Amino acid sequence: MNLKSIIRPRNGAADRPSSTVGPEVVTAGQRLARRPWPATPIRSGIDVSFEFFPPASPSAADQFTECVGQLVPLAPRFMSVTYGAGGTTQDRTIEVIDELGASTGVPIAGHLTCVGATRETVDRVIDRYAAAGVNHIVALRGDLAKDKAQDAQGETYADAAALVKGIRSKFPDRSFEISVAAYPETHPMAASPEADIESLKRKIDAGATRAITQYFFDNNHFLRFLERVRKAGISVPIVPGIMPVTNFTKVANFSQRCGTSIPSWMPDLFEGLDEMPEVGNLVAATVAAEQCRELVEHGVREFHFYTMNRPELSLATCHILGVRPSFARSATSQAVAS
Ligand SMILES: Cc1cc2nc3c(=O)[nH]c(=O)nc-3n(C[C@H](O)[C@H](O)[C@H](O)COP(=O)(O)OP(=O)(O)OC[C@H]3O[C@@H](n4cnc5c(N)ncnc54)[C@H](O)[C@@H]3O)c2cc1C
């Protein structure tokens, strides 16, 4: 190969389109300008939060502790712990919230579902969260466990909007935050996209202070959804939920159930990577970072990461976004200064 043919002079001539070649010639400068985002870290103004699920075994507990330990230094706005609507993880959620609140110094949000439980049971959990110092609840309807044909007997919260109203009546001060779920690609059981947005509005009108979205891979879904949400008169922050892909096959299967579409480029990009997790992680971090960078370009300044109790991909994505542990930033600047 003739290197001269591919190494271009650095005096600027390479950036000038040649008039002797056809219009298809793209210079290096033009190619860089076409990148979806400039390759410089964003330095400020990005808030992040991390979602975990309660560990189910001693080894999972170690992984959980390791994950939390690596993400806490990023000073997230809050960390949240999921709550199994089926009932399996509810006690563990409360235990984990007690521990995290006491040990991390980061605000903790407790997820809470109301389906399949009486109002009294749900209210008891709200009180336990409050006793643990929680002042942020992610209020959800949840899904009935497969083996439960019907909701609990007695007085219940009918849906997430009713739950929000119940929580707000206990904590009227809006410094007690209530987040709710939102669905850029429409909840699979919603009658229509419009009905889904009306349902979101009911939750906000009942006292929710923000919404976190179901994860999505095509930013157009989020951006169009945001437009429709604002048109509907909803003004609270709508925070995109970001799912870094640890295992593409599992994510694709789960996406089918929760109504997240898989863009046509994804299976091709992740082909073979479930068997090469290290390479897969590099690719997944790039994808998540590109997704976030594009959203930043559209004015998004807050992200909620579904960590799946694995820190690497969220850490890498945050690093690219310029969200770093404060000690790392000062060590780097000292090294550069000396
Ligand atoms: C950020 C986030 C966090 C989550 N955390 C958890 C968690 O910790 N634990 C957990 O179990 N699940 C969790 N989920 C999943 C959530 O519980 C389900 O998506 C559930 O199906 C809907 O809950 P919701 O609060 O959005 O319900 P709602 O706001 O009450 O409903 C959402 C939409 O679905 C429609 N809908 C729901 N159910 C029906 C029905 N039976 N018939 C007709 N329409 C219906 C509503 O009309 C509305 O349009 C989470 C989801 C998100 C996005």
The ligand as a Gaussian input file, in Angstrom:
#p B3LYP/6-31G(d) Opt

LIG

0 1
 C      -38.606000       4.052000      35.951000
 C      -39.372000       2.762000      36.177000
 C      -39.180000       2.065000      37.371000
 C      -39.878000       0.869000      37.610000
 N      -39.661000       0.205000      38.790000
 C      -40.367000      -0.916000      39.071000
 C      -40.225000      -1.602000      40.336000
 O      -39.425000      -1.200000      41.194000
 N      -40.975000      -2.709000      40.558000
 C      -41.866000      -3.181000      39.640000
 O      -42.524000      -4.182000      39.917000
 N      -42.041000      -2.560000      38.422000
 C      -41.325000      -1.442000      38.131000
 N      -41.498000      -0.801000      36.916000
 C      -42.448000      -1.366000      35.935000
 C      -43.895000      -0.876000      36.170000
 O      -44.359000      -1.324000      37.406000
 C      -44.770000      -1.437000      35.028000
 O      -44.406000      -0.813000      33.824000
 C      -46.274000      -1.391000      35.258000
 O      -46.886000      -2.180000      34.234000
 C      -46.897000      -0.011000      35.149000
 O      -46.656000       0.741000      36.258000
 P      -47.004000       2.316000      36.226000
 O      -46.661000       2.849000      37.549000
 O      -46.397000       2.951000      35.048000
 O      -48.588000       2.216000      36.057000
 P      -49.675000       3.278000      35.669000
 O      -49.088000       4.635000      35.615000
 O      -50.818000       3.065000      36.581000
 O      -50.032000       2.798000      34.200000
 C      -49.156000       3.016000      33.100000
 C      -49.923000       2.886000      31.784000
 O      -50.336000       1.565000      31.587000
 C      -51.757000       1.497000      31.479000
 N      -52.159000       0.305000      32.208000
 C      -51.449000      -0.254000      33.185000
 N      -52.107000      -1.347000      33.631000
 C      -53.215000      -1.459000      32.914000
 C      -54.267000      -2.375000      32.906000
 N      -54.321000      -3.404000      33.749000
 N      -55.237000      -2.188000      32.010000
 C      -55.181000      -1.153000      31.150000
 N      -54.210000      -0.260000      31.099000
 C      -53.234000      -0.404000      31.979000
 C      -52.239000       2.774000      32.127000
 O      -53.476000       3.186000      31.622000
 C      -51.160000       3.741000      31.718000
 O      -51.343000       4.189000      30.403000
 C      -40.787000       0.371000      36.629000
 C      -40.945000       1.068000      35.419000
 C      -40.243000       2.247000      35.187000
 C      -40.424000       2.961000      33.882000

